[in-house]
Amino acid sequence: SAPYEHAAQGDDVYQDAGEISLGIKSAVDATGAAFENLQLGGDASVKVTDTVDEVVAKLTASQSVTEGGEITYTITLTNKDGLPINNHAELYFKLTDGTTVIVPANSTTGSATATAPDNVYVGANEPVVNAIDAVSGADAWKFENLTLDKTEVKTQVTDEPGTPGNEGDIVKVTITADQVSVNEATEPTFTITLNKALDKPFTVTLSTGATLVFAAGETTKSYAAPAQGEDVFKDE
C-alpha cells in the first residue's frame, strides 16, 4: 500500500460541503512487465463537511449631525480569522427605522444615508437611535453563520448654528385685515397666520391684550376686534 494526500478544499465562510472522489486511472509495473490480469478498483470518496466560520455584520453611524443633516449608516462584515468574504451577491440590511443598507456583491461594506429630524426649538434634541433588523438577498443563506450584531447606535442631533446664512428655522407670525374698511359699528376681523405647523401649542398676544392659542398643527386663527362704536362725530 502507498498513502496519498489530496489537497484540502480550504476553509471559508460559505456553505460548501461536498465530496472528494479519487479513482485509479492506470497502473503499470515499474520494470515494464505485463500482468496476466490487472484489474483497477473503483473510485474512493470522502465527504467534506463545513467548519462553521462566523461572519458578523456590524452597524456604525455618524456620531453627530446638525438638524436636518445627513446621518451615514455603514454595515461592515468581518470574520475573526480574517477569512475572505468575497463570494456573495448583494446583501440588503434593513434597519429598525426602515432604512436599507446595501452591501455590494463580493464586498464587506456598504453605506446609506438618512435625514436627521429638524425642529424650530432651541435646545437639546433626542438622539436618533437605530439598529440592524434583518438581512435579505439571494446569498443571505450562503454563509455558514451570518450573525447580525443588533447593538443600537446613536447619533446626536445638534441645533443649527445661528450664523449669517443659517440663522436656524424661522417661525413667522403675520396678521392681515380681512376687510379694507368697516363702519364704526362693525367689529373688524383679522387673520393671524403661522408660516409652519408646530408640534406644541403656541400663544400669540395682540396689541389689544387679547391672546390666541394655536393648537399643535394649527396655522391660522381669526380675531374680531371690538367695534369703534357708533357716534355722531367724525372720528375716522
C-alpha positions in Angstrom: 0.0 0.0 0.0 1.0 3.6 -0.5 -0.5 6.7 1.1 -1.8 9.7 -1.0 -2.9 13.1 0.4 -5.4 15.1 -1.6 -5.3 18.9 -1.3 -7.8 20.2 1.3 -10.8 22.0 0.0 -9.9 25.0 2.1 -11.6 26.8 5.0 -14.0 29.6 4.1 -17.1 31.4 5.5 -19.6 29.9 2.9 -21.6 26.7 3.0 -19.9 24.4 0.5 -19.8 20.9 2.0 -19.2 18.3 -0.7 -17.3 15.2 -1.6 -13.9 14.4 -2.9 -13.8 11.4 -5.2 -10.5 9.8 -6.3 -10.0 6.9 -8.8 -7.2 4.9 -10.4 -6.6 6.0 -13.9 -3.9 3.4 -14.8 -1.2 1.2 -13.3 1.9 -0.4 -14.8 4.8 -2.5 -13.5 7.8 -0.4 -12.7 10.1 -2.7 -14.8 7.7 -2.8 -17.7 6.5 -6.4 -17.1 3.0 -7.2 -18.3 0.3 -8.6 -15.9 -1.8 -11.6 -16.9 -4.9 -9.9 -15.3 -4.6 -6.4 -13.9 -7.8 -5.1 -12.5 -8.3 -1.5 -11.3 -10.6 -0.9 -8.4 -13.4 1.6 -8.3 -13.3 5.2 -7.0 -13.0 6.0 -3.4 -14.7 9.1 -1.9 -14.5 11.2 1.2 -17.3 13.5 2.4 -16.1 17.1 3.2 -18.0 18.8 5.9 -18.1 22.6 6.6 -16.3 24.0 9.6 -18.6 26.7 10.9 -16.9 30.1 10.5 -18.9 33.1 11.7 -19.3 36.4 9.8 -20.5 39.3 11.9 -22.5 42.2 10.4 -22.0 45.3 12.4 -23.7 48.7 12.1 -22.0 52.1 12.7 -23.4 55.6 12.3 -22.4 59.2 12.3 -21.7 60.3 15.9 -23.2 63.8 15.5 -25.1 65.9 12.8 -27.0 69.2 12.8 -30.7 69.3 12.5 -31.8 68.2 9.0 -28.3 66.9 8.2 -27.5 63.5 6.7 -26.7 60.5 9.0 -24.5 58.0 7.4 -25.0 54.3 8.3 -22.4 51.7 7.4 -22.6 47.9 7.6 -19.3 46.1 7.9 -18.8 42.3 7.5 -15.9 40.7 9.4 -14.5 37.3 10.3 -12.3 36.9 13.3 -9.8 34.7 11.5 -9.6 37.1 8.5 -11.1 34.7 6.0 -12.1 36.3 2.7 -15.7 37.5 2.3 -15.7 38.0 -1.4 -18.0 35.5 -3.0 -21.6 36.6 -2.5 -24.3 38.6 -4.2 -25.7 41.9 -3.0 -26.9 41.8 0.6 -29.7 44.0 1.9 -29.7 45.0 5.6 -32.9 46.6 6.9 -32.6 48.9 9.9 -35.2 49.4 12.5 -36.1 52.9 11.1 -36.8 51.3 7.7 -33.5 52.4 6.1 -31.9 49.8 3.8 -28.1 49.5 3.6 -26.8 47.6 0.6 -23.5 45.7 0.8 -22.5 45.2 -2.9 -21.6 41.8 -4.3 -18.3 40.4 -3.1 -17.8 43.4 -0.8 -17.5 43.7 3.0 -19.0 47.2 3.5 -22.0 49.2 2.4 -23.5 52.6 3.4 -26.7 54.5 3.2 -27.9 57.9 4.5 -31.0 59.2 6.3 -32.1 62.7 7.1 -31.9 63.8 10.8 -35.0 65.3 12.3 -35.4 69.1 12.3 -37.4 71.4 14.6 -37.8 75.1 15.3 -36.9 75.0 19.0 -33.6 75.9 20.8 -32.1 73.2 23.0 -31.2 69.6 23.1 -32.7 67.1 20.7 -33.4 63.4 21.2 -30.6 61.3 19.7 -31.5 59.2 16.7 -31.3 55.5 17.6 -31.0 52.7 15.0 -30.0 49.0 14.8 -29.9 46.2 12.3 -33.3 44.5 12.0 -32.9 41.9 9.2 -30.9 40.8 6.2 -32.1 39.5 2.8 -30.6 38.8 -0.6 -30.0 35.9 -2.9 -26.9 34.8 -1.0 -28.0 35.7 2.6 -28.4 31.9 3.2 -24.9 31.1 1.7 -22.9 31.9 4.8 -22.1 29.2 7.3 -23.0 31.5 10.1 -24.0 35.2 9.4 -24.6 36.9 12.7 -26.4 40.3 12.9 -25.0 42.5 15.6 -28.2 44.2 16.8 -26.4 46.6 19.1 -28.1 50.0 18.9 -26.2 53.0 17.5 -27.0 56.6 18.5 -26.5 59.9 16.6 -26.6 63.2 18.5 -28.6 65.9 16.7 -27.4 69.5 17.4 -29.2 72.8 16.8 -28.4 74.6 13.6 -25.9 77.4 14.1 -27.1 80.9 14.5 -24.7 82.4 12.0 -25.3 84.5 8.9 -26.7 82.4 6.1 -28.0 79.9 8.6 -30.0 81.5 11.4 -32.0 78.4 12.2 -35.6 77.6 11.3 -37.8 80.7 11.1 -41.2 80.8 12.8 -43.0 83.8 11.5 -46.3 85.2 12.8 -48.3 87.6 10.5 -51.6 89.4 10.8 -53.8 90.6 8.0 -57.1 92.5 8.0 -60.0 90.7 6.4 -61.5 93.9 5.1 -60.3 97.2 3.8 -62.8 99.2 5.9 -65.8 98.8 8.2 -68.3 101.2 9.6 -67.8 102.2 13.2 -70.5 99.9 14.5 -68.9 96.8 13.0 -66.2 94.6 14.5 -63.2 94.4 12.2 -61.8 90.8 11.8 -58.2 89.8 11.3 -56.4 86.6 10.4 -53.3 85.6 12.3 -51.1 83.1 10.4 -48.1 80.9 11.3 -45.7 80.1 8.5 -45.4 76.5 9.6 -47.3 74.0 11.8 -45.7 73.4 15.2 -45.9 70.3 17.3 -46.6 72.2 20.5 -49.3 74.8 21.5 -48.3 78.4 20.6 -49.7 81.6 22.2 -49.9 84.9 20.4 -50.6 88.2 22.3 -52.2 91.0 20.3 -51.7 94.7 20.9 -55.2 94.9 22.4 -54.1 92.5 25.1 -56.1 89.6 23.6 -54.4 86.2 23.4 -54.8 83.5 20.8 -53.7 79.9 21.4 -52.7 77.9 18.3 -53.1 74.2 18.9 -50.4 71.8 17.8 -50.6 71.6 14.0 -52.8 74.7 13.6 -51.6 77.5 11.4 -54.4 80.1 11.2 -56.6 81.9 13.7 -59.3 84.6 13.4 -59.8 87.5 15.7 -62.6 90.1 15.9 -61.5 93.4 17.4 -64.0 95.5 19.3 -66.0 97.9 17.1 -65.0 101.5 17.4 -68.6 102.3 18.4 -71.2 104.4 16.7 -71.4 108.1 17.5 -72.3 111.5 15.8 -68.7 112.7 15.4 -66.3 112.4 12.6 -63.6 110.1 14.1 -62.0 108.2 11.2 
